[in-house]
Structures are given as structure tokens and as C-alpha cells.
Amino acid sequence: MQVRRIVIAGGGTAGWMTAAGLSKLLGPLGLDICLVESEQIGTVGVGEATLPHMRFFNRTLGLDERELMAFTNATFKLGIEFRDWARIGDSYVHPFGDYGPADQEIPFHHVWHRLHAEGRAGRIDDFSLPVRMSERGKFDFPSTDPDNLLSTFSYAYQLDASLYAKYLRRFSEANGVRRIEGRIMSVERNGDSGDIRALALESGERLEGELFIDCTGFRAMLIGKEMGAEFDDWSNWLPCDRAIAVACEMAGESVAYTRATARPAGWQWRIPLQHRTGNGHVYSSDCMSDDEAADILLGSLEAKALGDPKFLRFKAGMRPKQWVGNCVSIGLSSGFLEPLESTSIYLIQAGITALAELMPSGGVDTRDIEEFNRVMQLEYDRIRDFLILHYHVTERDDSDFWNYVRTMSIPDSLREKIELFRSRGVVQEYKDGLFLHPSWVAVYLGQRVMPQGRDPRADAMDEARLNEMLDLPAQIERKLDPCAAHEDAVKSYCKPRMAAPS
Ligand SMILES: Cc1cc2nc3c(=O)[nH]c(=O)nc-3n(C[C@H](O)[C@H](O)[C@H](O)COP(=O)(O)OP(=O)(O)OC[C@H]3O[C@@H](n4cnc5c(N)ncnc54)[C@H](O)[C@@H]3O)c2cc1C
């Protein structure tokens, strides 16, 4: 059947991003899009850290960045600071940007490797503008001039995700999306095809459509419960399965990075917004009780907690079939790895982009379904390997949790990547998927995986060029001197917060 009516089930971040994205991207098709959500059920209520890709999503929608940031109490995010991951006392930043100069003949870390081995260079972090910008608590916008050092980074946001969903709701409704308040009680299927025909609501209303998008979060009401799409459990590699989240009052200045501090059975996040700091403790229930985890979190808050802690449960993994029949899952219903590196909103965006590109022009085609599932599997696999890397390449042996992740068997795809880097610093390249070259370098070197060899072109580099490279930290500092403090940059850029729409 030709797709004319799309029904989105669920109105969390995934539901409203999907409604906004499809209503914008598919606007010319004149589709009828409706979204049903239940205030009584609510949303998962976490997810404040994002990746730079979100800016491109917002730009595609034509959103005003200043207004959006003001509305969601957002701050800029230049990367993530990791504390205590390889050894207690260690710290490094995974920057949203590169190491080295704006113009590079070979990946800079090979040159750094040589200079470091010769005792001429200290931390690689001093050769990265976004790392130093984070560490100095500064912010400026990236330059579009490729020769400018300020072109070597990107940025994301730390924001109130429930306000982001509200903002997108307003955008979507203005774009013609109908919102229905109500609880989905059952799903009607077509007896012959097995496709979904309608959603039956508590009110008695029926929502018919040709395409249904499951954004019901961990409930996975359509894709899981109804269509029976299986879930691949990856918790043997990513054993954290619980989180406790609580916001606290602001203490000190808001910095332009998220902090991830390793703990005995997982890790703790710190996400500074304009008006409060988000905190959470992610841990493995096999290694720590909820009470112990809550004590660690509450005992380390920098200021007064705002409200009671929220306890969440999850299992790392994904559905290999995220599109079945006429049902597509986007958001937590399709899978969740864990909050580390804040990839979940990115995956929502990837799902929306793939769906918009494969939107059936006539009826649903199995080739489109297979392609969607292939693309999403690739995205999940690449993120999975990157996340496992953080746990596995550690020297920590101070708890059962770290002993397990350090010695566990890992996917072959990751083992090959690590071996390649260990042997001569090569980062396995891929065109599609999240986390490119500098991200892998940041975690490898930040977690003490030092390559045995390097690109021979680094050894062939002449002294004049090497001296230019050695001057880079000083150039970076000079570039950063006039940049505003992050907090001032946020204040001057964002208008005062607008009233939330009702
Ligand atoms: C501890 C934790 C930390 C996280 N941190 C980050 C982060 O920093 N960055 C990041 O990118 N992601 C993060 N995530 C993931 C992020 O929270 C989610 O990807 C995002 O919120 C999208 O969730 P969702 O919309 O899929 O589900 P939900 O927010 O749960 O929304 C589900 C929607 O479905 C509706 N619904 C469900 N059942 C019914 C029904 N029967 N009838 C009607 N409506 C129904 C609900 O009312 C709700 O509107 C985190 C997740 C967890 C668990």
C-alpha cells in the first residue's frame, strides 16, 4: 500500500526528532504524520550530552541555534574528559576535533610519536586546540578557513533533552504534525501480511496508517512486543546495566565538556548546563548494589541535589531488524549501548536520515528494509567497538569489574583494530559510521596504548617541518588567549530562556 499516513508511537527525544525530521525532509510529499504520546507514562528523562552531528540535524531543520540553546539551557561541548580510566589518577580529553596543525601530510599522532620518543614532545593533548580550549575553560566558534587553527574542531551541546523535545514538538506541530495525547492499548495487525493496521488507544480512538514508527523507548511496544524483532544482547562486552541520575545546583563555572570518571563498577557522568549540573552513575549490577552506587553518586555531588535520584535499568544491545514489515524502530526501542560517549541521540538521527532516504515511494519494499537494517547494524557495530575499547584497554585491577572488562574476550573487529594500532599506530579507517580517526587516537593514547612503530614518513620529515610542529602548542595558546571564557561565550550568545510552550 502506498505510504500516505505515518504514525509515530511515542514522544520522547526520538519521537519528536522523528516527527521534526520527517515533516521537514518529506514535506514536499504531503504525508499525513501524527504522533501519539502519553504524559502519564512519560519519557526516560535522561540524555543531556550530545555529539556535533546534532548541529547538522538542527541546521537541516533550519532551527535558530541561539534560540534553541537559550530554550534548552544549553552549553557548548568540545569533548569529554575521561578520568581514572587506564589508571587511577590518569586524565585525558576526547576532543571533537583533531590533533596537530590545520594542514597535515600524515596523521599527526605519528609525528608526535617520533617527537615523544626523541624526548622533544610532552603530551599529545598540547597539540590539540579543542583539548586545550576545554582545559582552559574557553570557547570560540570554529573557523571556516581551512588554514586557521580554529578550523581543527567542532562542537556539540549539553542541553536539557526534555526541553529539546518540547522545542521540536512546537516545530513539528507548526510543520503540520498532529499530536495525540493518549495511551496505546493494543496493536491491530493485517491478518495476511502481518503488517500493522492501526493503534488502538485507551480513549477508543484508532490511529490507522501505512507506516508505523516505534519510538516507545525501552518498552519497544511495536517492534519488540508486537513484531517480535529479536534483541542482540551485548552485555557480555558492555556489562553496565544500571544508572542513577540526579541533577544538582551549579557549582563553579560551567565548562565546555562532559566528564566521565571511572568508578569501581562503572563510571560517573557530569554534564554542566547553564542552570544546573546533570550527574549520573552507570554501573554493573553484578558488581555493585543500587545502594552502594547511590552512595558513590550522592557522596560526590558538588552542590545540593535538585530532587530525588532516578534509578534506571537497561541492557546493552540492539535489534538487528530495526525495520520489520511496516514498522520502523527509532530511539531506545531499537537498541541502546550505554550512555558512554553519548551516542544514542546520534543513533536517532542516523535512523531518521536512513528512513528519509529510503522512504517508500509506493509500498514498503523489502530491499529498503534490508538496506535500513544493514546501515543501522553498521552504526551500532562501530559504536559498540569504540565503547568496549574504553573498558578493555585499562591497566586497572582494583575491582572485579575492571578485572572482568580488562580480560574479557572482545569482538574480532575490535581486536583487529587494537592490534593494528599497537603495531604501528594505524587507525582502521571507515567511511560510514561514528567516531573517526582522532577519536580512536584520543582513547588509545589516553588509555596508554602506545604503538610500537609509526608511519615511516614521520621519520623522513625534515627538521624545518618538525620545528613547525614543535611550535604548535605555543601557537595554540596564542590563538586561545583572546577567546572568551566558556561561560561568558554562552551568556553573550544565548538570549534569555524563552517560556516553554504549553
Ligand atoms: C542512563 C541513561 C543516560 C543517557 N544519556 C544519554 C546522553 O547523554 N546522550 C544521548 O545521546 N543519549 C543518552 N541516553 C539515551 C537517551 O536518553 C535516549 O536516546 C533518548 O532520550 C530517546 O529516548 P526515546 O525517545 O527512545 O524513549 P523515551 O524517552 O522513553 O520516550 C518514549 C515515549 O513513548 C511513549 N510511550 C511509551 N509507551 C506508550 C504507550 N503505551 N502509549 C503511548 N505512549 C507511549 C512515552 O510516553 C514517551 O513519550 C541515555 C539513556 C540512559 C538510560
The ligand as a Tripos MOL2 file, in Angstrom:
@<TRIPOS>MOLECULE
LIG
   53    58     1     0     0
SMALL
NO_CHARGES

@<TRIPOS>ATOM
      1 C1         21.0680    6.4620   31.9540 C.3       1 LIG1
      2 C2         20.9620    6.9840   30.5610 C.ar      1 LIG1
      3 C3         21.7190    8.0910   30.1770 C.ar      1 LIG1
      4 C4         21.6530    8.5630   28.8550 C.ar      1 LIG1
      5 N1         22.4500    9.6020   28.4660 N.ar      1 LIG1
      6 C5         22.4500    9.9860   27.1590 C.ar      1 LIG1
      7 C6         23.2760   11.0460   26.7060 C.ar      1 LIG1
      8 O1         23.9610   11.7030   27.4790 O.2       1 LIG1
      9 N2         23.2610   11.3350   25.3870 N.ar      1 LIG1
     10 C7         22.4900   10.6610   24.4930 C.ar      1 LIG1
     11 O2         22.5580   10.9190   23.2860 O.2       1 LIG1
     12 N3         21.6490    9.7030   24.9260 N.ar      1 LIG1
     13 C8         21.6040    9.3530   26.2200 C.ar      1 LIG1
     14 N4         20.7530    8.3830   26.6330 N.ar      1 LIG1
     15 C9         19.7570    7.8680   25.7060 C.3       1 LIG1
     16 C10        18.6250    8.8860   25.5590 C.3       1 LIG1
     17 O3         18.0420    9.1320   26.8370 O.3       1 LIG1
     18 C11        17.5580    8.3860   24.6000 C.3       1 LIG1
     19 O4         18.1480    8.0050   23.3850 O.3       1 LIG1
     20 C12        16.5590    9.4540   24.2880 C.3       1 LIG1
     21 O5         16.0370   10.0170   25.4560 O.3       1 LIG1
     22 C13        15.4340    8.9050   23.4380 C.3       1 LIG1
     23 O6         14.5700    8.1160   24.1820 O.3       1 LIG1
     24 P1         13.2420    7.6020   23.4770 P.3       1 LIG1
     25 O7         12.5320    8.7650   22.9140 O.co2     1 LIG1
     26 O8         13.6090    6.4880   22.5690 O.co2     1 LIG1
     27 O9         12.4210    6.9690   24.6800 O.3       1 LIG1
     28 P2         11.5490    7.6990   25.8490 P.3       1 LIG1
     29 O10        12.1450    8.9800   26.2830 O.co2     1 LIG1
     30 O11        11.3530    6.6550   26.8910 O.co2     1 LIG1
     31 O12        10.1520    8.0240   25.1700 O.3       1 LIG1
     32 C14         9.2000    7.0120   24.9640 C.3       1 LIG1
     33 C15         7.8970    7.6750   24.5800 C.3       1 LIG1
     34 O13         6.9490    6.6630   24.2820 O.3       1 LIG1
     35 C16         5.7630    6.9390   24.9820 C.3       1 LIG1
     36 N5          5.0600    5.6830   25.2270 N.ar      1 LIG1
     37 C17         5.5480    4.5130   25.6940 C.ar      1 LIG1
     38 N6          4.5590    3.5970   25.7880 N.ar      1 LIG1
     39 C18         3.4310    4.2110   25.3570 C.ar      1 LIG1
     40 C19         2.0860    3.8000   25.2160 C.ar      1 LIG1
     41 N7          1.6810    2.5750   25.5600 N.pl3     1 LIG1
     42 N8          1.1890    4.6920   24.7610 N.ar      1 LIG1
     43 C20         1.5610    5.9510   24.4090 C.ar      1 LIG1
     44 N9          2.8190    6.3980   24.5240 N.ar      1 LIG1
     45 C21         3.7410    5.5270   24.9930 C.ar      1 LIG1
     46 C22         6.2060    7.6460   26.2550 C.3       1 LIG1
     47 O14         5.1740    8.3800   26.8360 O.3       1 LIG1
     48 C23         7.2960    8.5410   25.6720 C.3       1 LIG1
     49 O15         6.7130    9.6910   25.1030 O.3       1 LIG1
     50 C24        20.7830    7.9270   27.9430 C.ar      1 LIG1
     51 C25        19.9940    6.8520   28.3540 C.ar      1 LIG1
     52 C26        20.0820    6.3680   29.6380 C.ar      1 LIG1
     53 C27        19.2380    5.2040   30.0510 C.3       1 LIG1
@<TRIPOS>BOND
     1     1     2 1
     2     2     3 ar
     3     2    52 ar
     4     3     4 ar
     5     4     5 ar
     6     4    50 ar
     7     5     6 ar
     8     6     7 ar
     9     6    13 1
    10     7     8 2
    11     7     9 ar
    12     9    10 ar
    13    10    11 2
    14    10    12 ar
    15    12    13 ar
    16    13    14 ar
    17    14    15 1
    18    14    50 ar
    19    15    16 1
    20    16    17 1
    21    16    18 1
    22    18    19 1
    23    18    20 1
    24    20    21 1
    25    20    22 1
    26    22    23 1
    27    23    24 1
    28    24    25 2
    29    24    26 1
    30    24    27 1
    31    27    28 1
    32    28    29 2
    33    28    30 1
    34    28    31 1
    35    31    32 1
    36    32    33 1
    37    33    34 1
    38    33    48 1
    39    34    35 1
    40    35    36 1
    41    35    46 1
    42    36    37 ar
    43    36    45 ar
    44    37    38 ar
    45    38    39 ar
    46    39    40 ar
    47    39    45 ar
    48    40    41 1
    49    40    42 ar
    50    42    43 ar
    51    43    44 ar
    52    44    45 ar
    53    46    47 1
    54    46    48 1
    55    48    49 1
    56    50    51 ar
    57    51    52 ar
    58    52    53 1
@<TRIPOS>SUBSTRUCTURE
     1 LIG1         1 GROUP 0 **** ****
